Amino acid sequence: MMTKAKNLPSKLPYVGTTIFTVMSKLATDEGAYNLSQGFPSFDCSPKLSELVCHYLKNGYNQYAPMSGAPVFRESIAQKTADVYGTAYDPETEVTVTSGATEAIFCAVTAVVYPGDEVIVLEPAYDSYVPAIDLNGGIPIFVTLDAPDFKIDWEMVKAKISPKTKAILINTPHNPVGTVFSKEDLDSLADIIRDKDIYIISDEVYEHIVFDGGVHHSMMTHPELKERSFICNSVGKTYHVTGWKIGYCLAPAALTKEFRRIHQYITFCTVSPMQYALADFLKLPEHYEALSEFYQRKRDRFNEALRASRFTFKPSKGSFFQIVSYENITDENDYDLAIRLTKEIKVASVPVSVFYKDKKDDKLLRFCFAKDDDILDKAAELLCKL
């Protein structure tokens, strides 16, 4: 008789099913409007779909090169130069990955050894800390407080130690929608100057910045560029989150080690989409119009919510809006998110899940990357709370 398999000891004992999976499933089960998980309810450009079909039907269905299809890497480098005036060599400094999550994991793995410390600004996206833990690193948290979530750079400086190996950055920020200023980049550069510290920067919402704001990429600061792995994605920009196509921009010396990791995780990324995107990136109107497109959705959703008892400051970037329910109930945010999905039929994400210690500031995150009728109906239901 075969013995029953034992449970394996876990390298991530604190990790369960992600909140995004939990809330999306609950939304489906309850027939609720899903404003929880960060994906659009609308499709990509028909032109992009046509390009994919073209390459699917014309034999571009085998392995792409490990670092990415050359024409795609060239398009990424050219678009980067056009937008930021910054040059990356497509041969040695651009790597295509299976989503930004893989890029972040490879970057962490490339620089973090057991015992190394990595500063994490929380609330933080949920993949950051597991990547650090799996590599034997030690996350060191700097907490950003509601309602403004401003970075206290003196606090960051105080957390630097001889063991600090990297700082994880996210701008525009998920979940709170803040955006780094030029002064933030200068402060960060001052802190790491003359230190062996790397920057891992998640910039997937680069083209979603509101009210005339500007996305200040780490690459725009000469000192930071030389230390930075800039992790990006086409998913949020072109409404194709399900394709899981990302990339990493980094100096050649950093990219060399990054690729050593990448080749043994996914090796390469889906081929026909890379060739389609190589063409599509040459059409700047699709990303140049994105901030205005999402600002209209943010404003529409926020205006409808003004009749509710929720309070909020408009998001400065990303396609998420944080709202406070402190005038409505004392429930913890997780319980309220579950209850709203079941009773009001609108799904959200409790912001406490983005903190190590589940800090509960009575905040929920709503995704407004949805069709207008969904935003209108969801807001109408939330106004009844």
C-alpha positions in Angstrom: 0.0 0.0 0.0 1.3 3.4 -0.9 1.8 5.8 2.0 0.1 9.2 1.9 2.3 12.0 0.8 3.3 14.3 3.6 2.9 18.0 3.5 6.1 19.7 2.4 7.8 22.2 4.7 7.1 25.5 3.2 9.6 28.2 2.1 6.7 30.6 2.2 4.6 29.5 5.2 2.8 32.9 5.4 1.6 32.7 1.8 -1.9 31.5 0.9 -4.1 32.2 -2.2 -3.5 35.8 -3.3 -6.2 38.3 -2.4 -6.7 39.0 -6.1 -7.6 35.4 -6.8 -9.9 35.3 -3.7 -11.8 38.5 -4.6 -12.1 37.7 -8.3 -13.5 34.3 -7.5 -15.9 35.7 -4.9 -17.0 38.3 -7.4 -17.8 35.6 -10.0 -19.5 33.4 -7.4 -21.6 36.3 -6.1 -22.4 37.9 -9.5 -20.7 41.0 -8.3 -19.0 43.8 -10.3 -15.3 43.0 -10.1 -13.4 46.2 -9.2 -10.8 44.2 -7.3 -8.2 42.6 -9.5 -6.3 45.0 -11.7 -7.3 44.0 -15.3 -9.4 45.9 -17.8 -12.9 44.8 -18.7 -12.2 45.9 -22.3 -10.1 44.4 -25.1 -6.9 45.6 -26.7 -6.7 47.5 -30.0 -8.1 45.6 -33.0 -4.8 46.5 -34.8 -2.8 44.7 -32.1 -5.0 41.6 -32.4 -4.6 41.7 -36.2 -0.8 41.8 -35.9 -0.8 38.8 -33.5 -3.0 36.9 -36.0 -0.6 37.8 -38.8 2.4 36.4 -36.9 0.5 33.3 -35.7 -0.4 32.5 -39.3 3.0 33.1 -40.7 5.2 30.8 -38.7 6.4 32.8 -35.7 5.4 30.1 -33.3 8.7 28.6 -32.1 11.1 29.6 -29.3 12.1 33.3 -29.3 15.7 34.0 -28.3 16.2 33.8 -24.6 16.7 37.6 -24.2 13.7 38.3 -26.5 13.0 38.7 -30.2 15.6 41.2 -31.5 13.0 43.3 -33.3 11.0 43.6 -30.1 14.0 44.6 -28.0 14.9 47.2 -30.6 11.3 48.6 -30.5 11.5 48.7 -26.7 14.8 50.5 -26.8 13.6 53.0 -29.4 10.3 53.7 -27.5 12.3 54.2 -24.3 14.6 56.7 -26.1 11.7 58.5 -27.6 9.8 58.9 -24.3 12.6 59.4 -21.8 15.6 60.5 -24.0 17.5 57.6 -22.5 19.5 55.0 -24.4 19.6 51.3 -23.7 21.4 48.9 -26.0 18.8 46.4 -27.2 21.5 43.7 -27.5 22.9 43.9 -24.0 20.5 46.0 -21.8 17.0 45.0 -22.7 15.5 41.6 -21.7 12.0 40.3 -22.5 10.4 38.4 -19.6 7.1 36.6 -18.9 5.5 39.6 -17.2 6.9 42.2 -14.9 6.6 39.8 -12.0 9.3 37.6 -13.5 11.4 40.6 -14.2 11.2 41.6 -10.5 12.0 38.1 -9.3 15.0 37.8 -11.6 16.3 41.2 -10.5 16.0 40.3 -6.8 17.6 36.9 -7.4 20.5 38.6 -9.3 21.6 40.8 -6.4 20.2 39.4 -3.2 22.2 36.7 -1.3 21.2 35.1 2.1 21.4 37.7 4.8 21.2 40.7 2.5 18.6 43.3 3.4 16.2 44.8 1.0 14.2 48.0 1.8 10.5 47.7 0.9 8.2 50.7 1.0 4.8 49.5 2.2 2.0 49.2 1.3 3.8 47.0 -1.3 2.6 44.8 -4.1 2.4 41.2 -2.9 5.1 39.6 -5.1 8.0 41.7 -3.7 8.5 40.1 -0.2 8.2 36.5 -1.4 10.9 37.1 -4.0 13.2 38.5 -1.2 12.4 35.6 1.1 13.0 32.9 -1.5 16.4 34.3 -2.1 17.3 34.3 1.6 17.1 38.1 1.9 15.6 40.1 4.7 12.9 42.6 3.9 13.2 45.9 5.9 10.0 47.8 5.9 9.4 51.5 5.6 5.7 52.3 6.2 4.0 55.0 4.2 1.0 56.4 6.1 -2.4 57.4 4.9 -3.8 59.6 3.6 -0.9 61.0 1.6 1.5 58.0 1.6 4.5 60.3 1.3 8.0 58.8 1.6 9.9 59.9 4.6 13.4 59.7 3.1 15.0 60.3 6.5 13.3 57.2 7.7 14.6 55.3 4.6 18.1 56.6 5.3 17.8 55.4 8.9 17.0 51.9 7.7 20.1 51.6 5.6 22.7 49.3 7.1 25.9 47.6 5.9 23.7 44.7 4.9 21.4 46.7 2.6 21.7 45.4 -0.9 18.6 46.8 -2.7 15.6 49.1 -2.5 12.4 48.1 -4.1 10.5 51.0 -5.7 7.1 51.2 -7.3 5.9 54.3 -9.2 3.2 55.0 -10.2 2.2 53.0 -7.1 -0.1 50.1 -6.7 -2.2 50.2 -4.6 -2.2 53.8 -3.5 -1.7 55.7 -6.8 1.1 58.0 -5.7 3.8 59.1 -8.2 7.5 59.8 -7.5 8.6 63.4 -7.9 11.9 64.6 -9.2 12.8 65.5 -5.6 12.1 61.9 -4.6 14.6 60.7 -7.2 17.2 63.1 -5.9 16.6 62.0 -2.3 17.0 58.4 -3.3 20.2 59.1 -5.2 21.6 61.0 -2.1 20.9 58.0 0.1 22.6 55.3 -2.1 25.5 57.5 -3.3 28.9 55.8 -2.5 27.0 52.6 -1.3 26.7 49.2 -3.0 22.9 49.4 -3.2 20.8 48.5 -6.2 17.4 49.8 -7.2 14.6 47.4 -8.4 11.9 49.7 -9.9 8.5 48.5 -10.8 7.2 51.0 -13.4 4.4 49.1 -15.1 1.9 52.0 -14.8 4.4 54.4 -16.5 1.8 55.8 -19.0 -1.0 56.2 -16.5 -0.3 59.5 -14.7 -3.0 62.2 -14.1 -3.6 65.9 -13.8 -0.7 66.9 -15.9 1.8 64.9 -13.8 4.9 63.3 -15.1 6.3 59.8 -14.6 9.9 60.2 -13.3 11.5 56.9 -14.2 14.7 55.8 -12.4 16.4 55.9 -15.8 16.0 59.7 -16.0 18.4 60.2 -13.1 22.0 59.4 -14.3 23.1 58.1 -10.9 20.0 55.9 -10.4 20.1 54.5 -13.9 23.5 52.9 -13.3 22.1 51.0 -10.3 18.6 50.2 -11.5 16.7 47.3 -12.8 13.7 48.9 -14.4 10.9 46.3 -14.6 8.0 47.1 -17.0 5.2 45.4 -18.8 3.0 45.9 -21.9 0.0 44.4 -20.1 -1.2 47.6 -18.4 -0.3 49.9 -21.3 -2.1 47.9 -24.1 -4.9 46.2 -22.1 -3.3 42.7 -22.5 -2.6 41.7 -18.9 -3.3 38.1 -19.8 -0.3 38.0 -22.2 2.2 38.3 -19.3 4.8 40.0 -21.4 7.2 42.3 -19.5 10.8 43.4 -19.8 13.8 44.7 -17.8 16.0 47.6 -18.7 19.4 47.6 -16.9 23.0 48.4 -17.6 24.9 45.7 -19.4 26.8 44.6 -16.3 23.5 44.1 -14.4 21.7 42.6 -17.4 24.4 39.9 -17.7 23.6 38.5 -14.3 19.8 39.1 -14.7 19.8 36.9 -17.9 21.6 34.1 -16.1 18.6 33.9 -13.8 16.0 34.5 -16.5 17.2 31.7 -18.8 16.5 29.1 -16.1 13.1 30.4 -15.0 11.1 30.9 -18.3 14.0 31.0 -20.8 11.9 32.9 -23.3 8.5 34.5 -23.7 5.6 33.8 -26.2 6.9 34.5 -29.7 4.1 35.8 -31.9 3.0 38.4 -29.4 6.6 39.7 -29.3 6.7 40.3 -33.0 3.2 41.9 -33.0 4.3 44.2 -30.2 7.5 45.1 -32.0 5.3 46.6 -34.7 2.7 48.1 -32.3 5.2 50.0 -30.1 6.0 52.1 -33.2 2.5 53.6 -32.9 3.0 56.1 -30.1 -0.6 57.3 -30.2 -1.7 54.2 -28.3 0.4 55.0 -25.2 0.4 58.8 -25.5 -3.4 58.8 -25.1 -3.5 56.4 -22.1 -3.3 59.0 -19.2 -6.2 61.0 -20.6 -8.2 57.8 -21.3 -7.8 56.6 -17.7 -8.2 60.0 -16.1 -11.7 60.2 -17.7 -12.5 56.8 -16.0 -11.0 57.9 -12.7 -13.0 61.1 -12.8 -16.2 59.4 -13.8 -15.9 56.9 -11.0 -14.9 59.4 -8.4 -17.7 61.8 -9.3 -20.3 59.1 -8.9 -18.8 58.2 -5.5 -19.2 61.7 -4.2 -22.8 60.9 -3.3 -21.5 58.1 -1.0 -20.1 58.2 2.5 -16.7 57.2 1.2 -13.9 59.8 1.3 -10.9 59.9 -0.9 -8.2 61.9 -2.6 -8.1 61.4 -6.4 -5.4 58.9 -7.5 -2.3 60.5 -9.1 -1.4 57.4 -11.2 -2.2 53.8 -11.9 -5.8 52.6 -12.5 -6.6 52.2 -8.8 -8.6 54.5 -6.5 -8.1 54.2 -2.7 -11.2 55.2 -0.6 -11.7 55.5 3.1 -14.7 54.1 4.8 -14.0 55.4 8.3 -17.3 57.4 8.3 -19.3 54.2 7.5 -18.2 51.3 9.7 -15.5 50.1 12.1 -15.2 46.7 10.4 -11.7 45.6 9.4 -11.1 46.1 5.8 -10.9 42.4 4.8 -14.3 41.6 6.4 -15.8 44.7 4.7 -14.5 43.8 1.3 -16.0 40.3 1.6 -19.3 41.7 2.9 -19.5 44.3 0.1 -18.9 41.7 -2.5 -21.7 39.5 -1.1 -24.3 42.1 -0.1 -23.6 45.2 -2.3 -22.3 43.1 -5.2 -19.1 45.2 -5.7 -15.7 43.6 -5.2 -12.7 45.5 -4.0 -9.3 44.8 -2.3 -8.6 45.6 1.3 -5.5 47.7 1.5 -4.2 46.0 4.7 -3.1 43.0 2.6 -0.3 45.1 1.2 1.3 45.6 4.7 3.4 43.0 6.5 1.5 43.5 9.8 -1.9 44.0 8.0 -2.1 47.6 9.0 -5.8 48.6 8.7 -6.4 52.2 7.9 -10.0 51.5 6.9 -9.2 51.7 3.2 -10.3 49.8 0.1 -8.8 49.7 -3.4 -11.1 49.9 -6.4 -9.9 49.3 -10.0 -11.4 51.7 -12.5 -10.0 50.0 -15.6 -13.6 49.0 -16.4 -16.3 49.9 -19.0 -18.2 53.0 -18.1 -21.5 51.2 -17.4 -19.7 48.9 -14.9 -18.2 52.0 -13.1 -21.6 53.7 -13.0 -23.5 50.7 -11.7 -20.8 49.8 -9.1 -20.7 53.4 -7.8 -24.5 53.5 -7.6 -24.5 50.4 -5.5 -21.7 51.7 -3.2 -23.7 54.9 -2.6 -26.3 52.8 -0.9 -23.9 51.7 1.8 
